């Protein structure tokens, strides 16, 4: 093994190779794109319970129907279908059966909207045949973690027991939660860090605006974004908002230093996983310095390791914003639209930073905790997150208007923020609407909740 590894062209020679990894992601402005990733919870229509992975009416059966009806190609592991390859965008399955579309790199949000709309239509058609639906929530509302089947994927069977040793809620994160992510490009290190810092600085606001996980284990959980709260009790070694992000001297080297000390979950060689979670464990820094069982660290290992760093915003060869709860379909494109408006316009980036730059790190953590609990009612002095969030959405819309990416009807991308802006202006997130309906019109009834939150309903009140 060691002799084979010595011949590898991507062996890491030192820390500079890790920094160059991020530098290699830089692109000129004309090549900037937006990637979106959409996780969604699947449930049985009859009782709102999580769809199992196995069985004739489970997620794997749904994947087989997508293959038969729409021509996807199966991606197998241990003779089980765990993902699908599409013409442009793959469909993957999260640990608890949450279904995710990893969208293509689009020039504009109109492209992402077409892709997402097609995906939703296909998913609802095959789900209907199985008595299943997609819920417009960021968390499984009824099923407890012990009732949810763990995806038969080696990666997740390594991670799952480790989660229980690192935090109280990591296994909930894996099996119950769903989010929406936006991936954005950068021109160089300075540009990447500006975008990284702003995205991290906006974390409390994004949780409040996109809060959508107030129900779990069959009842209200006391949070607007319980998913957000879960992430903060998952694994302190790899989650949250690292303080170095807000230093004026922050650069790629700082993120490298942080990621080097994150404990490794596994090594992958020829599709075989080696479990590294058993004590004493090993960080990537230790692996790079002394190897593991004859293997030496490669850039592929580094790339795989970066996928196990769960900070609110991640650096890869792009900036990955991970904070928002999954949304109903009419709001799902709002996150990538907002960040395209903010990060791809220099004036808007500066204006958005002005909204949050004065907060201390302790204030940011306290505001994040408050946003998890009470969403847009969170206060900064005399001002609420409703007011600041509305201003942020207006800044993002201005950036999109100036970028003038038009659809066939001559509309720019700010159309994807209109309904969210109206919602925030009214003082609501989707979570607060769900809470009202659960206590009111739904009268704590599961069947009414499923009917009201299903994607078919295109939730609007």
Secondary structure, DSSP 8 states (H G I E B T S, - for coil): -HHHHHT-TTB--SHHHHHHHHHTT---GGG--EEEEEEEEEEETTT--B--SSSTTSHHHHHHHHHHHH--EEEEETTEEEEEE-SS-EEEE-TTS-EEEE---BSSHHHHHHHHHHHHHHHHHHHHHTTEEEESSSB-SS--GGGS---S-HHHHHHHHHHHHH-SSHHHHHHHB-BEEEEE--SSHHHHHHHHHHHHHTHHHHHHHT--B-EETTEE-S-SBHHHHHHTTT-TTTEE--GGGGSTT--HHHHHHHHHTSB--EEEETTEEEE--STT--BHHHHHHH-BTTB--BHHHHHHHHTT-EESEEESSSEEE---B---GGGTTHHHHHHHHHHTSHHHHHHHHHHHTT--HHHHHHHHHHHHHHGGG-EETTEEHHHHHHHHHHHHHHHHHHHT---TTS--GGGGGHHHHHHHHTT--HHHHHHHHHHTTTTT-HHHHHHHHBGGGT---
